[in-house]
Structure formats: C-alpha cells, structure tokens
Amino acid sequence: MIKILLTWNRNPNLTEEQCEEHYLTVHTELAKKALKNGPGLRRYVQNKVVRHTIINYNECDTPIEAKPDFDRFVELYFDNKESMERAFNTPEIKACFDDHKNFMETDTPANLKIYEVVEEIPLERLD
C-alpha cells in the first residue's frame, strides 16, 4: 500500500466560501471521475484544517494559535506505486490539475505539495 498526501492553500483572490463551494462540488466530482475507475485506488479522503496550534517543547503549558501551513489536504491510498503512477497519468487527472486555479493558490512556487508517506497504525479502535 502507498499513501500520498497533497496539501495546498486556497485561492487568495476568492473568499473561503467560494473556494469551498467549488472544491466540494466541481473539483470533487472531477477527482472522483478521475480516480474511481483507476485500478489500485483504495481510498480518497478530504481534510480541511480548522485550527493550528504550536506547542514549544520547553513551554508545553503555553500552546500558541498559529496560521496553518496549508488550508486543505487530501489522502490517496493506492495498492502500489505503479497504480499510483497510472492514476496520475490520465487525461482525467490533467482536468483536475487544470481546475486547481478555481479554488487553490497557484501563483506561488510550490503551491501544491505532494508527500509519499508510510502509514503505521499502532492503535485503532473500531467499536
């Protein structure tokens, strides 16, 4: 299994509401269309950052509210690297990337960060 995180900030020329509306309706449908028939995709999870708190190790009794490093992130789970690469090389994914300017900040360098991560679950309750 391979897990990918994609992080970004909203388009600063639009309101948060406009970005959310476009992302949750138009873009989500584009992404579902691009990913649902892709072999090897197991899970597509959307996340919205609602709060960012910093805790200094030496002053852990004093948490500090901070501006988040990003506004949203997506988790994509694939069977393996080959299925991920196939999914990212389709015309449907290109349509998703072409849509980014409609809700995402695209005029700065490194505006979409993609992380390949290893997920370990040391404890999980399913009750």
N, C-alpha and C positions, 0 to 999 in steps of 0.2 A: 504494500500500500504506500502511496505517496500523497502527501498533503501539501497544498500550495496556499499561501496567504497573499492576497492582493490588497494594498492599502492606498487610500487617496483622501484628498480634501475636496470639499465641494467647490463649485464654480463661484468665485468671489463676485462675479457680475450678476448673480442671481440670488434671490432670497433662499434661505434654508428650505422654506416650504416649496418653492419652485423646483429646487434640486431634488428634494424627497419625492415630490409628485412624479417627476419624470423618471427618476431612478426606480421607484417601486411599481410603476406601470409600464412605461415604454421599454426601459432598459431591461428590467427583469424578464419581460416576455421575450426580448431578443436573446438574452442569455439562456433562458430555458429552451428556446428553439435550437440554439447552437449546441447546447450540452446534452439535451435529453436523449438523443439518438446516438451520442458518441459512445463507442464501446469502451468500457473500462471506467466510466464516471460512476462513482458510488454516492456522492453527496455534494450538495451545493448549499452553503449556509451563508446568510447575510447577517452582518453585525453593524450596529450603529453605536458609536462611542457617545455616551451621555454624560460622563464625568471622568476627569483625570486628576488623580491625587498623587502627589510626590511625597515620599517619606525618606528623610535623610537618616541613614543608618545610625548616626550618632545622636540624633534628636528625634527618635521614633515616636515620641509623645506629641509631636507637633506636625501633623500632616498639613501639606500645603496644596490648595486647589491650583491647578495649572491649566493652560491651554493645551488641549490634546495635540499630539504629533500628527494625527490624522483624524478625519471625521467618520470614516467607514472602513470596513474591511470585509472581504469575502474569503471563505474557506472552501477549497475544492479538493475532494478526495478522489484519487484515481487508483486503479489496480496496480499500475506500474508507470514508469517514465515513458515508455513507448505509447501507451494510451493517452497520456497527458500531451505528448508532442503531437499526436494525431489530432487531438481535440483543438489544439492551438494553431493548427494549420488548415483551417477550413474557411470558406467564404462567410459562413455564419458568424464565426468569431471575429473576422475582419469587420463585419457590420456592427458588432458590439464595440469594437475599438473605435470605429468611426463615430459612434454615438456618444463617446465619453465627453466631448466638448459641451454636450447639452446638460450636464449635471456636475461634471468634475473639473477641477482646476487643471488646465492643460497647457498654460502659457509659461510654466516654470520648469526648470530642469528636474529630472527625477520625480515627475508628478504622479507616476504610478509605480509603486514599489512591489516587487514580486519576490516572495520568500519561499524556498522549498524547506520544509521543516520535518522533523521526526517527532511524531506524537507518541507520548508514553502516558499511560493512564494508571497511576499507582493505586488509585481507589475510585470505585464507581458504585453508586447505589442506584439500583433500579426498582426500588419499591415505592 
